[in-house]
Amino acid sequence: MIFVSETGNRLGGHRLIIWLFTAILVVFGSLSIATKPAKAAVGSSIPDLSEWQGKLTATEVQNLKKTVPYVILRVQYGSDYKDKDFATTAALCKKYGLEYGVYSFSQYSSTSDAKTEAKDLYNRAPDADFYVNDYEDQTVTSGTTNSATAAWYTELRSLAPHKRILFYSYNSFATEYANTAMTKYDGYWLAAYQSSEPTISHDLWQYTDSWASSALGQNVDASKEHKRNKSWFLSSRAISYNKTVKITKSGYDIWKSLVFTSNAGTATVGNTYTAKYYYNHYNGRKYYSLYSNGKWVGYINANAATVTD
């Protein structure tokens, strides 16, 4: 059999076989490229999960890592009930690098009970990036709801001095039962299932209980950040430092924020600054907040500088 190419050249024998094999590779290679699924983009929705979603698999957690900024996991329902899947899910999150915060569905009945619940939350989730008091049921029977809610915060703050602690509730409930206590917390996670973002001051907005998670193949609760960023939730609070530091290594940028999207230039070796604060970033590094003559300059990796006093 003789095959004639488009240029009119006669191809035969082993040359024909080579030509056909090459053509097949090109065709299947093109199909492979065309049908290869696009890499999932990390969205802005942040799911909160519990045993109600079932035990997560390694694949599901890996897919969550690719599609969400971080997750918020339930640890307990009061002190007496531990979420049966938290430990497994938290271990998978740690294994695959998915950051997570945690919450306690609060059931405290008094100030002392609130302290116990806060302590149990910390002891059950010491590696969490941040903590949440989910207070949406009025269970306080001794003392005031505000004193109990404030005690919850104070106890957890003593255990996690540098991590964020948030208060979660619906606005009507928060206003009635925790209007003064909630101001102690680092932020407010507002529950409001509506299409437009609430005008009430908040840091995280739980906007739905039916977000379609492609990673899990089911609908779950989801929230969005408000005037905050991932670093604010997952990194430490500002830790007071007030030391003079000298830039001793070249090639380090001074950043305008801890999400590292813009910088204020490269640090000059020999320059000195006051590091008023430092942050333990969720990426595992430490960053100084630099000041010069009382004016804020930016953030820099602590490895770039040496403390001189």
N, C-alpha and C positions, 0 to 999 in steps of 0.2 A: 504494500500500500504506500502511495506517495501522497504527501500533504504539501500543498502550495501555499506559501505565506502571502500576506497582503502585499509584499514587495515583489512577489512573483518568483522568489527563490524556491527551488525545489528542495524539500527536506525529506530525508528518508532514513531508515534504519535507526541507529542509536541516536542520531541527531533529533529525530522526531520524538523519541521517548524523552530526551532531555527537555525538549521544548514543552511537551505536554506536562511534565512534572513541574517545571517552573511556573507554567500558567496556573496549575492547580494550587500551588503554594501562594501565588499572588491573590487568587480569588478567595481562598480560605483566610488568608491574612487580612484581607479587606473586610471580610465578614466578621472576623474576630474583633477588629477595631470598631466596626460599626455597631456591633451588638454589646460591646463591653459597657456595663453600667457606669454612669458618671459617679464620681466620688461624692458621697453625701456631704453637704455643707452643714456646719454647725449653726443651728438656728438660735433664736432668742428665747424660746420657750424653755422653762425650767420645770421638769416634772417633780412632784412629790409622791413618794411611793411607800407602800406598806405591804403587809402580808395579803391584803385584798387583791393585789396584782399577781399573786402566786409567786412561787420560788423562781427567781431569775436564773437564767443559765449564763454560762461564760460568754456565749455568743451574743446574747441580749445585752449584757453589760458592755461588751466591746462595741456593739452597734450604738449604744447610748453614748459612749465616749466620742463617737464620730458625729453625733447629731445634736447633742445638747451641751451647754456650757458646764453644767454640773447638775447634781440631783440633790433632793432633800429627802431623807429617810426617816420613817417613824421608828422610834426605839421602844416606846412603851405607851400604855394606856393607863395613866396613873402609875403608881409604883408597883402594884401587885401583878400587872400583866405585861410581860415582855413580848414585843412583836416577834413571832416565831421565825421570821425569815430575815430579821435585821442582821444578825451576826454573819450569815452566809453572804448576803448581799454586800455588806461592808467589806468583807474579805475579798470578794471579787472586784469591788471598786478599787481597793488598794492594789490588787494584783495587776489590773489593767490601766491604772492611772486615771481613774475617773474620780474627780474631787466630789466631796459630799458634805452637806450640812445635815443636822439631825433635829428632830423635834419630839417633844413629849406632849401627848394629848392629856392635858392636865385635869386632874380630878381632886386636887387638894381641898381639904375641909377646914384648914386652919393655917396659921403662920408656920407652926412647927412642921405640919404636914407638907407645906409648900417647900420648905427647906429640904425635907427628905426626898421629895420627888426630884428636885433639882440635883441633889447629890447623886441619886440613882441614875439620872440621865447621864451625868458626867462619867460616872464609874462604868457605865455600860457602853459609852462611846467616847473614850478619852482621845481618840485620834480624829474626831470630827473637825472640820474646818470652822464651823460655827454652830450655835445652838439656838433653839427656838422654843419659847413657851407658847404652846397652842392652847389658849384659854378661851373656850367658847361655850362651856357649860358652867352654870352657877352652882358650885358644889360646896362653897364655904358656909359652914354652920357655926363657926366660932371666930370672933373677931370680925374685921372688915375685909372685903374682897381686895381693896387697895393695899392693905397692909400685908396680906398673904402674897399678893402678886409682886409686891416690892421685895418681900423676903426671898421669893424664888430667885429673883435677879441677884440679890446680894450674895446669896449662897453660891450660886454658879459663878459669879464674878470672882469670888475668893478661890475657886478651884481652877478657873480658866481666866487669869487676869488680863490676857492679851488678845483673846478671841472675841469675835462679835457675838452679841447676844440680842436676839430679836424677839419681839412680841407679836403674836399672830391672833387676829380675831376679826369679826365683822365690826363695822363702825358702830352700829347701834349698841352692840354688847360691850364693846370697849369703852364707849362713852359712859355707859351706865355703871359698869363694874370695875373699870381699871383706868379711869380718866387721869388720875395723878400718877399711879404706879407705872404706867406704860412710858412715861416721859423719862424714866431712869434708863430704859433700854437703849441700845445703840441704834435700833431701827424698828420700823413698824412694817410688818407683813400684812397687808390688807386683803381680806377676802371680799370680793365684789364681782359676782358673775354678771357682767354686762359688756356691751360692745365697745363703749367709750371709756377711756381711763378716768377714774374718779379724780375729782379736784382736791379731795382730802389729802393732807400731807401723808406720804408713805414712801417706803424704800423698795418694796417688793409688792407686786400686785398679782394676787391669785385671781385670774380672770375667767377661768373655766374649770369645769369638772369633766369635760369631754374632749380633751385635746387628743387627736389621733397620733399616737406615737408609732412611727414606722419601725423603730427599733424593737418595740414590744408587741406590735400587732394588736394593740388594744387602746381604748380611750382611757385617759388618766387625767388627774388634776394637773394644771400647769400655771405657771406664773411668769411675769416679766419684771425685769429690773426697772426702777424709776430713778433717774438722776444719780445712779450708782453704777459701778462696773464690777466685773468679775473679781478683780483684785480686791475691791473693798470688802466683799463678802468672804473671800477665801484667805486673804492675808491677815496679818495681825493688825491690831489697832496701833496707833502711833505710840511708841514706847519712849518715854523721856530719857534723854541722853546727855545733852549739853556738854560736849567735849570738842576740843579743837582737833581738827584732822588735817593732814597734809597729803596732797596727791603725790603718790610715789610711783605709780605705774601708768604708763601711757596707753592710749587706745581705748579708754573708757568713756562712754557717752554720759552726759548729764541729761536726765529725762524729765519731761514736764509732767508726766503721770506714771503710775505704776502699771499701766497697760502697755507702755512702751510704743506708743503710736507716733510720738513726736519728741524731738529732743532740743536741748538748748545749746548744742555744740559738744565738742570733745573736751574733756577735762585737761587742763594744762599741768604738767608735772611741776611741782614746786609751789603751786597755789595752796593757800590755807583757807579753811572755812570753819564755821561752827556747825557741828552736827547736833542740832537741837533734839532730833528724834531719830529713831531707826525703826524699820519695819522688817518683820520676818515674812518674806514673800512666799506665796504658795508654790513658787517654782524651786524652793529650797535655798534661795539666796537671801542675804541680808542687804538692805539698802539704807543709806543715810539720807536724811532730809537736810540739805545744805543751806546755810545762811551766810551772807557776807554783809557786814556792817548793818545787821538787823534786817536785811532784805532777803526774802526767800529766793534761792537760785534754782533748785531742782533736786532730783534724786540721783544717787549714784551707787553702784555696786560697792559694798564695803571693802572688797578686795583691792580696790583702786587706791585706797588711802590708809594712812597710818596715824593712829592717835598720838598726839604730841604732848598731851597733859594728863 
